[in-house]
């Protein structure tokens, strides 16, 4: 009688060679860069697009449409990767992304552009999660941390190059090039990744896809993100529209929770959600990533409105935060494979980041005339924050059977996206709520020199809120069970 479980070592493949790993890594990093770049390249071209279509009012939907479908698709993509393996799912994701890119580039109206962005998001939303899953399938947890640092470098590159390319295309060439550029990158990524992924061992596991659960989760996510996107901008937080969306989201989430407990094979298995390591790391990752994204969006307002820097100078200063994240993640990834206890790394790193943010909160007015000191504190915060990212990813993948690695990784990335949306909205609400201009607030008003004092006072609370947010992440790491990192890819535990 064969008692082997789907996640057992009975048919464990031979270990991939370093050359195989590099080939696969190159392919999936290109795919990841494709998804990450499109989240940043559009922002600086939005005014030009609005003028081109004569429609400024619906510009936020260009960003919101992508965010909605990308976030909602992430857990679904993870489940599909566990069922069919990552290679076919990645091919479909890249294909959808490229179709959406062509739709955007050829869009005759704002409506078609928004629809194209939604298609892009459906394809691109799972690319980052799939890349992390693929690394989890071919590299043992003990060695996995250093590869996570490469992913941090992809994020930094896209965060810096995206706005620069978007602004250049919109100002000097044509805005549609921000979408056409995806075609050569996407085709290279598709070819390189598909060819490289043939070297991966088979990863198909017979599961049933919970369509009802997927529909409930997508609807709940959409309602929540719409409320966060519209609240404080298009509608007041207390408006019936925002409150109604929040109430609908809560109802849908409750229905999804019921579905998890009643479905034969729910979209998010209880064995994953109830795993104490997964639960702690999801909280830590959501607040860490949310703090990073929220700060990267709000800090340029401080730099331009309080320190009176230009847009380009603001972008250069922001590199301190993003480069710090990459340095922190890279160092952590390298150290994780060499030490028995990896938990102290993010404990020290996050403590330093909290101290830096607390210093920024206390000295927010004094730092107005000290941009170098502010950049140094940003770098410290970024380095400390970066220590949490590889640890949470590797710890989650180390804690689940190989047959659930796609689902678990997607769950983490889903809550990272939600954390980013929630904390970005929270930081923005703090700034707008504490600025009194006697009417509607615009970005241009906030960067005028006359608003510097009010902005500095408002950012005192933004930086304080960031420190509290990282405090939650730190607490989750404290509560996380530190399990020894496996030295093999496959586990011997049961899948169900």
N, C-alpha and C positions, 0 to 999 in steps of 0.2 A: 504493500500500500504506500502510495506517495503522499507523504505528509508535508511536503514543502509548501511554504506560503509564497504568494506572489512577490514578496519583497525579500526572499531569502537569497543566500549566497550560492545556492545549488548550481545556478547557471551564471554565476558572476563572470563578466567578461574579463579578459586580460587588461591590465592597466595600460591606459593610453600613453604613448611616448610623449616627451616634451614637444617634439615637432607636431604631433597630432593636436596636442592641446593648444599650441600657438596658432595653428591653422583654424581651429574652431573658434578660438578667442577672437581672432581678427575678424572673422565673419560676423559673429554675434555683436561685437563692439560697433561695427558699421551699422548694423540694424538698430542697436541702441542709440547711436548718435543720430540716426534718422528720426527716431521718435522724440529724442530730447531737443534737437535743434528746432523742430517745428513748434515747440512750446514757447520759444523765445524770439524767433526771427520775425514773427508777425507783429509784435508789439510796436516797434518803431515805424512800421509802415501803415498803421491804422489811420492816421490823419489823411494821408495821401489817398488811401482806398476810399475813405468817406467822401472826399472831394470828387474823386473819379466817378462815383455812383450818385453823387448828390444826395447822400443819405448818411448823415452823421449820427442820427438818433439810434440806429440799429447796429452801430459799430461794436458795442460790447458783445453782441451775439456771435461775432467772429471768434472771440475767445471762449465764450460760454459754451457754444455748440461743441467745440473740440473737447473742452473739459468734461462736459456731461457724458458724452459717449465713451471717451477714453477711460474715465473713472469707472463707469458702469461695466465696461467690457473686461476690465482687468481680472476679476475673480472667475468670470466665465472662461477666459482664455487659459487661466491656470488649470481649471478642471479639464478642459479639452486636451491640454498638453499631457495630463496624467492618463487620459483615456487613449489618445491616438499617438502620443509622442510629440516632442517639440517641433520636429522638422516640418511636418505638414501644416501645423498651426502657424509656424513662423512664415511659411510661404504664403498662406492665405492673408496673414496680417500685413505683410509687405505689399501684396497685390492690392488689398483694399486701400492701403495708405496711398499708393501710387494712383489708383483710380480717383480717389478723393482729391489728390493734388492736381490732376488734369482738370477735374471739374472746377476747382477753384481758379486755376489759371485761365480757363476759357469762360468763366462765369459771365453771362450777359447782364446780370442784375445782382443786387445784394442778397436776395433770397437764395439764388443758386449758389452764391459764394458760401452762405451759411450752411446750406445743405451739403456742399462739398466738404466743408470743415467737419461736419458731423460724421461723414463717411471716413475722412482722415482719422478722426479720433477713434472710431470703431476699429480701424486697422492698427493705428499706432499706439493705442492704449496699453496693449499687452506686450509690446516689444521689449520694454525694460524688464518686466517681470520674466518674460521668456528667456532673456539673456542670463539672468541670475539663476533661473532653473537649470539651464543647460550647463552652466559651470558646476552647479550642484550635482549633476548627473555624471560628470566626468572627473571631478577632483574631490579627493577625500576632505572632510571638514578640517582636518589638521593643516592642510595646505591651502585651504580655500580663501583665507583672509587676504592673502596678498593679491589675489585676483580681483577681489572686491575693490581694491584701491584703483585698479584700472578703470572701473566703472565710475568712480568718483572723478577721475580725470576727464572722462567723457562728459560728465555733467558740467564741469568747470569750463571745458572748451566750448560746449554748446551755449552756456550761459554768457560767455564773453563774446564769442563770434556771432551768435544769433542776432542780437540787437544791432551790431555793427553792420553785418551784411544786409539786414532788413532795411536799415536807414540808407545805406549806400544805393541799394537797388531802387528804392522808392524815390530818392532824391535825384539820382543821376541817370538811371536807366528806366525801368518800368516795374511797377509793383508786382506784376504777375511773375517776375523772375524769382520771387521768394517761394513760389510753388513749383516752377519749372526746374529749379535747382534740385528738387527732390528726385527727379527722374534718373539722372546719372548716378547719384548717390544710392538711390534705391535699387537700381538694376545691378550695380556692383555689389551691394549688400546682399541681394537675393542670390546672385551667382556664387559669391564667396561663401555665404553661410550655408546654402543648400549643398554645395560640394563638400564643405568641411563637415557638415552634420551627418553625412553618410558614414563617417568614421565612428559615430557614437554607437554604443550598444543599443539594441532594441529597448524601447520604453513604452510599450503598449500594455495597458491594464484594462480588462473588461469591467467597465462601470456603466451605470445608467445616468444620463444627464438629466438633472432636475429642471425641466423647462419652467414649471410654475415658480419654483424658488428663484430661478434666474430672472424671471419677469418681475417678481415682487421686489427683488433686490435692486434691479435697474430702475424701477419706478420710484422706490424709496430714495435712492441716491439722487435721481434727477430732481425730485421735489426739494430735497435738502439743498442741493447745490444752487438751484434757482433762487431759493430763499436767501442764501448767503450772497449770491451775486447781486440780487436786486436790493437787499436790505441796506438802508442808509444811502443808496445812490438813486435808483429810479423810484423807490418807494420808502417810506419811513418804516423803521423796524416795527412800529406798533400798527402799521396799516393792515387792513383785512387781507390783502393779497399775501403779504409776507407771513402773517400769523396763520393764514389758511394753508399755505404751503408747508410750514413747519408742522402744523397739526396733521396734514395729510401724510407727511413723511413719517411722523411718529406712528400713525396708524398702520402704514405699510411695513415699517420695521417690526412692529408687533406681529403682524401677519407673517412676516418672514421668519420670525423667531418660532412661531407656532409650526410653520412648515418644517423647520429644522428638526423639531422634536417628533414630527409625525410622518415625514417622508421616509420611504425605504432607504433611499440613497440621496440625502440632501446635498444641495450645491456645496455647502460648507459642512463637512462631516463634524459631528460632535467630538470625535476623537481628536480632531485638529483644534477646534475651538476650546476644548476643555484641557488641552495640554498646558500645564502651568508655564513651561518655558515659552511656548508660542504666545500665550496671553500676556506675559510680562514683556516680551520683546516687541509685540505689536504696540503696546502702550508707549514703550520707550522710543520706538522708531517713529511713531506718529507725532509725538510731541517734539522730538529732535528735528525731524524733517520739516514739520510745520513751522517751527521757530526759524529755521534757516530760510525757508521760502518766504515767510512773512517779513523777515528782516530784509531780505534782498529786494523786496518790492517796496517797502516803506522807507528804507534808509536813504535812497536817492532824494527823497523829499526833504529829509533833514540836511543832507549835504548841500542841496541847492537853496533851500529856504533859510537855513540857519548859518551855515558856513559860507554861503554865497559862492559856491563853486559852479563852474559851467557843467553842461551835460557830460562832456567828454572827461572832465576832471572827476566828476562824480562816478563815472564808470570805472576810471582807473582806481579810485579809492575803494570801490566795492570789490575789486579783485582781491583785496586783503582778506575779506571774509571767505570768498570762494576758494582762493588758493590755500587758505588756512584749513578749510574742510578737506581738501585733497591731501595736504600734508598730514593732517591728523589721521585720516583714513589709511593712507599709505603706511605710515609708521605702525599703526595698530595692526594692519594686515600682516606685516612682516614679523611683528613681535608675537602674534597669536600662535604661529606655528612653532615657536621656540620655547614657549613657557607652558607649564602645567596649569597655571591659574591665569585665565585671561580676563576674568571679571574685574579685577582692580584697575585695568587700563581705562575703561569708560568711567569708572567711579572717580578716578583722579582727573580725567579729561573734562568730564561734565562739571565737576566742582570748580575747576579753573575757569571754564566758560561762564558759569554762574557768577563767579567773582568778577570777571571782566564786564559782564552785562550790568551787574550791580554798580560797578564803578562808573559805567556810562550813564546809568540812571541818576546817580548822585551828582555827577559832574556834567550833566547835559548842557547846562548854560556855559560853564567854564570851557568846555571842549569846542564851543563855537569858534574860538580863535586859535585852536590848537589841532588842526587837521592831522598832523603827523601822530600826535598822541591818540587821537580817535582811531586812526588806521591801525595803530599798534594794538589797541584794545580789540578792534574788530578781528585782527589776525589771531589773537589769543582765543577769542570766542569761537572762531572758525575751527581752529586746531582742536580745541576741547570738544566741540560739537561733532567733529569728524570721527572721533574715537568711537562714538556710539553706533555709527552706521554699519561698518563691517561686522562688529560683534553681534548685533541683533540679527543680521542676515544669516551669518554662519551658525549662530546658536539655534535659530529656528530650523534651518535645514538639517542640523545635527540631531534635532530632537524628534524628527518624524521619519517614518519608513520611506523608502525610496519611491514607492508608488504614490505617495502623497506630497512629494516635494514641490510639484508644480502648484498644487492647491495652496499649500502653506505659504509659499513664496508670494503667490498672488494675493493672499489675504493680507500679508504684511504690506505689500505695495498699495493695495486698495485703501487701507487705513492710513498709510502715508499720504495719499492723495487727499483723503478726507481731512486729515490733520492739517495739511497745507491750506486747504480751502477755509476751514474753520478759523485757524489762527490768523490767516491773512485778513479775513473779514473782521476779526476781533481787533487786530492792530489798527486797521483802517477806521473802525468805529471809535476807537480811543482818540485818534487824531481828530476826526471830524466832530466828535462829541465835545471836545475840549476847546475847539476853535470857535470863537464867536465873532462872526463878520456881519451879523445882522441880516442874514438872508441865505440864499443858496451858496454853498461853498464850491469853488472850482479849484483845480490844481494850480492855475495861474495865480489866483489870489494867495494861495498858501506859500508860494515861492517868492512873493514880493518882500522886499527888505522890511517893510513895515510890520510883517507878520513874524519876524524872526523870534521875538521874545515869547509870543504865544506858542509858536512851534516848538521851541526849546522846552517850554514847560510841558507841552503835550507829550513830547518824546521822552521826558523823564518817566512817564507812566508806561510808554511803549517798551522802553528798555527794562523797566521793572517787571512788566508782564512777561517779557521774554525770559527773564531770569526765573520767574515762577514756573513758566512752562518747562524750562529745562530742569527745574526742581522736580517736577512730576516725572520726567524722563529718568532722572537720577534715582528717584524712589523706586521706579519700576525695575531698574537694574539691580538695586539693593535686594529687592524681593525675588529676583530671577534665580532659579536653581542653576548652578554651574555644573554642567555635565561634561565629563572628559570628551574631548573632540576625537571622533573616530579616525582611525588611520586607513580605513577602507571606504570605498564609495557606498557599497551595499550594506544593508542591515539584515539582521536575522529575525527581526520582530515581525509580527503579523501586521497585515495592512488594515484589517478591520478591527 
